Amino acid sequence: MVNQDERDKMQVNRRYWEDVVPVHAASSFYNVDGFKAGGITLDELERGEVGDVTGKSLLHLQCHFGLDTLSWARLGARVTGVDYAEAAVQTARDLAAQCELDASFTCCNVYDLPQQLHEQFDIVYTSYGVLCWLSDIREWARIAASYVKPGGFFYIAEFHPFAYVFDDEADHLAYRYPYFATQPIRWELAGTYTNPEDQLDKHVDYEWTYRVGEVVTALIDAGLRLEFLHEHPFTVYQQLPFLEKTGRMRWGFPGGTQPIPLMFSLKAVKPAN
């Protein structure tokens, strides 16, 4: 269970996300105008692995300000998004109204969600930079699995934890951070991942690291059956300084080399009986 110290750290993180929402919504990285014009923000990876969502109910955990959630709605899903930043949820609701998309958004810490949301979904989805904000991976897995209908599935596309052991300021692969971390890392940063020079006061946040095995085991122990675990030699942003852009949302190693995994994706189903 989440203890008070972990909740305090998550509150520090939540304040950062409250501040960052307007910066992100105005950034070229998120391209809100392009979405309003009819765009889809989802990468081809999750669109292909999740498959057709027409008429299906979908719960998006840690949805930020809702562009991916609303993209699933635009593709035909009945969507519910969850985020703990009030600014994110309000922005998502505003975008849904402006784009005339039917979507529901709940402002809540994922660990407290069972107190507010009481239904199950065909698909429970989350993606890209979500696990590091979680203080208890097993409790997260239990809650996520509880929202999957029998016969439905959970899906995540996420940055590979092994890629995080390397120096994100070096011009080559160089070890810097432990893979077997046991405590959250405290960061003092300015700017955001959309642009290091974004106008944002210096902030503190805490990030947790989970090994792939921990994630898979937590989901299995929560009652889900693993359908696939894929590792990918590409990523969806310039995760390391020397990566090269190879597509709309694709960065890879120079010369097409594939020395380490940069992302993983996972699908786990809840047995129908």
Backbone torsions as a table, in degrees:
resi	resn	phi	psi	omega
1	MET	NA	156.7	-178.7
2	VAL	-78.0	123.8	-179.9
3	ASN	-90.0	175.4	-174.0
4	GLN	-66.8	-38.4	178.6
5	ASP	-61.1	-40.9	178.3
6	GLU	-67.2	-39.1	177.1
7	ARG	-63.5	-38.2	178.1
8	ASP	-62.9	-41.9	178.6
9	LYS	-65.9	-39.6	178.4
10	MET	-66.9	-30.0	175.1
11	GLN	-66.8	-39.3	174.6
12	VAL	-59.6	-45.3	178.9
13	ASN	-63.0	-41.3	-178.3
14	ARG	-61.3	-39.4	179.5
15	ARG	-62.7	-37.4	174.9
16	TYR	-60.8	-47.1	-177.7
17	TRP	-66.5	-32.0	174.1
18	GLU	-60.9	-43.5	-177.6
19	ASP	-70.1	-31.8	-170.7
20	VAL	-83.8	-18.1	-175.1
21	VAL	-55.6	-53.0	-178.6
22	PRO	-63.1	-31.5	177.3
23	VAL	-66.0	-46.3	179.4
24	HIS	-65.7	-42.3	-177.3
25	ALA	-64.3	-25.1	179.6
26	ALA	-94.1	-2.7	-172.0
27	SER	-84.2	153.2	173.9
28	SER	-69.2	-24.7	178.7
29	PHE	-56.4	-45.2	-178.2
30	TYR	-89.3	-23.3	173.4
31	ASN	48.9	60.0	-179.3
32	VAL	-61.2	-36.5	179.0
33	ASP	-60.8	-39.7	178.0
34	GLY	-64.6	-37.2	177.1
35	PHE	-67.1	-43.6	179.1
36	LYS	-60.3	-29.4	179.7
37	ALA	-79.8	0.9	176.7
38	GLY	116.0	7.4	-176.2
39	GLY	-73.2	165.5	174.6
40	ILE	-120.2	125.1	-176.3
41	THR	-88.1	-12.2	-176.4
42	LEU	-68.6	142.2	175.3
43	ASP	-75.3	155.7	-179.8
44	GLU	-63.9	-23.1	179.0
45	LEU	-61.6	-58.4	-176.9
46	GLU	-71.5	-30.7	176.1
47	ARG	-61.4	-40.4	180.0
48	GLY	-72.9	-38.9	-175.4
49	GLU	-81.6	-32.3	176.1
50	VAL	-74.9	-39.2	177.2
51	GLY	86.4	-166.3	-177.2
52	ASP	-65.2	126.9	-178.8
53	VAL	-110.6	7.9	-176.6
54	THR	-54.7	122.5	177.3
55	GLY	76.4	2.2	-178.0
56	LYS	-95.6	150.7	175.2
57	SER	-87.7	138.1	-175.2
58	LEU	-137.6	127.5	174.6
59	LEU	-104.4	123.2	179.8
60	HIS	-107.7	110.0	178.9
61	LEU	-85.0	140.5	179.9
62	GLN	54.4	60.9	-168.6
63	CYS	-87.9	-0.4	-174.9
64	HIS	54.6	-132.7	-176.9
65	PHE	-98.7	23.5	158.5
66	GLY	90.7	5.6	-177.5
67	LEU	-62.1	-44.5	178.8
68	ASP	-68.5	-39.6	176.8
69	THR	-56.4	-48.7	-178.5
70	LEU	-70.3	-26.0	173.7
71	SER	-65.5	-41.2	176.0
72	TRP	-63.3	-36.9	176.0
73	ALA	-63.2	-41.2	179.4
74	ARG	-64.7	-25.0	177.9
75	LEU	-89.5	1.0	172.2
76	GLY	112.7	0.6	-179.6
77	ALA	-83.5	157.3	169.7
78	ARG	-95.7	109.5	-163.6
79	VAL	-110.7	147.1	169.9
80	THR	-131.0	124.9	178.0
81	GLY	-109.1	147.0	-179.7
82	VAL	-130.6	130.9	173.2
83	ASP	-151.5	152.8	-176.4
84	TYR	-93.0	-1.8	177.7
85	ALA	-95.5	120.8	-178.6
86	GLU	-61.5	-37.9	179.3
87	ALA	-62.6	-37.3	179.1
88	ALA	-66.2	-45.8	-178.1
89	VAL	-65.6	-41.5	179.0
90	GLN	-65.6	-40.0	177.2
91	THR	-63.4	-40.9	178.4
92	ALA	-62.8	-43.3	178.8
93	ARG	-63.5	-40.5	178.6
94	ASP	-63.2	-43.3	179.3
95	LEU	-64.3	-39.6	178.2
96	ALA	-60.1	-43.4	179.8
97	ALA	-66.2	-44.2	-179.0
98	GLN	-63.5	-35.4	-177.6
99	CYS	-93.5	0.6	179.8
100	GLU	55.2	48.2	177.8
101	LEU	-111.2	135.1	-179.2
102	ASP	-81.7	113.7	-177.7
103	ALA	-154.8	149.6	177.0
104	SER	-117.0	137.9	179.3
105	PHE	-129.8	135.7	-179.7
106	THR	-119.7	131.2	177.1
107	CYS	-92.7	110.5	-174.0
108	CYS	-168.6	142.2	166.6
109	ASN	-65.6	135.1	-176.1
110	VAL	-55.9	-31.6	-179.1
111	TYR	-71.3	-20.9	179.3
112	ASP	-101.1	1.6	-174.0
113	LEU	-60.2	-37.7	179.7
114	PRO	-58.0	-18.8	177.4
115	GLN	-80.7	-13.1	-174.7
116	GLN	-119.8	-29.1	-174.1
117	LEU	-119.9	125.3	-171.6
118	HIS	-130.1	59.3	175.1
119	GLU	-150.6	171.1	177.4
120	GLN	-119.2	162.8	-170.8
121	PHE	-132.7	154.2	174.9
122	ASP	-65.1	-36.7	-176.8
123	ILE	-134.6	131.8	167.8
124	VAL	-113.2	124.2	-167.7
125	TYR	-129.5	144.8	170.4
126	THR	-157.2	157.6	-174.7
127	SER	-162.0	151.1	163.5
128	TYR	55.3	93.3	174.5
129	GLY	78.2	35.4	-178.5
130	VAL	-104.5	-34.7	-172.8
131	LEU	-67.8	-29.7	-175.4
132	CYS	-68.3	-14.3	-179.7
133	TRP	-94.2	3.2	-175.2
134	LEU	-102.2	129.1	-178.1
135	SER	-88.5	-17.3	-176.4
136	ASP	-140.2	99.3	-174.8
137	ILE	-68.8	-33.0	-178.6
138	ARG	-71.5	-40.8	177.4
139	GLU	-67.2	-39.7	175.5
140	TRP	-58.4	-46.3	-179.6
141	ALA	-63.1	-40.9	179.5
142	ARG	-62.0	-43.8	-179.6
143	ILE	-68.4	-45.0	179.2
144	ALA	-59.2	-45.7	-179.2
145	ALA	-64.1	-32.5	-178.1
146	SER	-65.6	-20.8	-179.3
147	TYR	-92.1	-3.6	178.8
148	VAL	-86.2	126.5	174.8
149	LYS	-65.1	149.6	168.9
150	PRO	-54.6	128.2	-175.4
151	GLY	90.5	-10.3	177.4
152	GLY	-90.4	-172.0	-177.6
153	PHE	-147.5	158.6	172.8
154	PHE	-104.7	140.9	179.3
155	TYR	-138.7	137.4	173.4
156	ILE	-138.1	138.1	165.8
157	ALA	-118.1	126.5	-169.2
158	GLU	-148.8	157.4	176.0
159	PHE	-68.7	137.1	-174.5
160	HIS	-71.7	129.9	-178.9
161	PRO	-62.3	-26.9	178.6
162	PHE	-66.5	-33.5	178.8
163	ALA	-65.4	-22.9	-178.8
164	TYR	-78.3	-6.2	177.4
165	VAL	-78.9	-11.5	-174.0
166	PHE	-95.6	151.3	-176.7
167	ASP	-64.6	119.8	-178.4
168	ASP	-87.9	13.6	174.1
169	GLU	-122.3	-4.9	-177.6
170	ALA	-85.8	162.5	-180.0
171	ASP	-96.4	14.8	178.3
172	HIS	-159.4	169.1	178.1
173	LEU	-67.7	117.0	179.8
174	ALA	-142.8	127.7	-179.0
175	TYR	-63.4	137.7	177.9
176	ARG	-140.6	-40.0	-172.6
177	TYR	-117.3	149.1	-178.0
178	PRO	-74.4	142.0	173.8
179	TYR	-76.5	-36.2	-177.7
180	PHE	-96.1	52.9	178.5
181	ALA	-70.7	143.1	-179.7
182	THR	-115.8	-11.7	-179.9
183	GLN	-127.9	151.9	177.2
184	PRO	-66.4	151.3	176.8
185	ILE	-94.0	133.0	176.9
186	ARG	-93.2	125.6	-178.9
187	TRP	-114.1	143.9	169.1
188	GLU	-120.7	112.5	-170.9
189	LEU	-134.3	158.6	168.5
190	ALA	-123.2	153.8	-177.4
191	GLY	76.0	-170.3	180.0
192	THR	-141.4	176.1	179.9
193	TYR	-68.4	-17.1	176.9
194	THR	-70.5	-30.2	178.7
195	ASN	-172.9	120.2	-179.3
196	PRO	-58.1	-19.1	-178.5
197	GLU	-99.3	8.2	176.0
198	ASP	-54.8	143.7	-178.3
199	GLN	-74.5	97.5	-178.7
200	LEU	-151.9	135.0	177.6
201	ASP	-62.0	155.6	175.5
202	LYS	-57.6	142.1	-177.0
203	HIS	-137.5	163.0	174.8
204	VAL	-114.1	139.2	168.1
205	ASP	-144.5	166.2	-179.7
206	TYR	-122.0	132.5	-178.4
207	GLU	-129.6	136.0	179.5
208	TRP	-100.8	152.3	179.3
209	THR	-119.8	132.9	177.8
210	TYR	-127.8	134.2	176.9
211	ARG	-73.6	156.1	-179.8
212	VAL	-56.2	-42.2	-179.9
213	GLY	-60.4	-36.1	178.2
214	GLU	-65.5	-41.6	-179.1
215	VAL	-65.1	-49.1	-178.7
216	VAL	-61.7	-46.8	-177.9
217	THR	-63.3	-40.6	179.7
218	ALA	-61.8	-40.7	-179.8
219	LEU	-70.2	-39.3	177.2
220	ILE	-65.0	-44.9	179.2
221	ASP	-63.9	-22.6	178.5
222	ALA	-83.1	1.0	174.7
223	GLY	102.9	7.4	179.0
224	LEU	-95.9	154.7	178.5
225	ARG	-111.1	124.1	-177.5
226	LEU	-66.4	124.6	175.6
227	GLU	-96.0	-42.7	172.4
228	PHE	-156.6	155.0	170.6
229	LEU	-134.1	112.3	-178.6
230	HIS	-111.3	139.6	174.0
231	GLU	-112.4	141.9	-170.2
232	HIS	-127.1	140.1	-179.6
233	PRO	-88.5	14.4	179.3
234	PHE	-128.5	169.1	177.7
235	THR	-141.5	174.7	-173.9
236	VAL	-106.3	6.6	171.2
237	TYR	-153.4	171.9	-176.2
238	GLN	-79.0	78.7	-173.5
239	GLN	-66.6	-32.9	175.6
240	LEU	-124.6	145.1	-170.4
241	PRO	-59.2	-27.7	-173.4
242	PHE	-96.1	3.1	176.4
243	LEU	-68.6	149.8	-179.2
244	GLU	-111.5	142.0	178.4
245	LYS	-75.2	129.2	-177.4
246	THR	-120.5	-3.5	-179.8
247	GLY	-171.9	-173.9	-175.8
248	ARG	-56.8	-45.2	177.2
249	MET	-131.2	51.8	-175.5
250	ARG	-139.0	126.2	170.3
251	TRP	-127.6	140.3	178.3
252	GLY	-143.8	-178.6	-179.1
253	PHE	-76.1	150.5	-179.7
254	PRO	-57.0	142.1	176.4
255	GLY	72.1	12.0	179.2
256	GLY	76.3	10.4	178.0
257	THR	-70.0	158.3	-177.0
258	GLN	-136.9	67.6	-173.1
259	PRO	-73.4	-31.8	-177.6
260	ILE	-143.5	160.6	173.1
261	PRO	-76.3	141.4	177.4
262	LEU	-107.9	-23.5	177.8
263	MET	-143.3	164.6	168.7
264	PHE	-137.6	158.2	173.1
265	SER	-136.4	149.5	-171.3
266	LEU	-145.6	138.5	173.0
267	LYS	-127.5	130.2	-179.6
268	ALA	-135.0	131.9	-174.6
269	VAL	-104.8	154.5	173.8
270	LYS	-100.0	121.6	-178.4
271	PRO	-54.7	141.0	-177.5
272	ALA	-68.7	-26.1	-179.3
273	ASN	-122.8	NA	NA
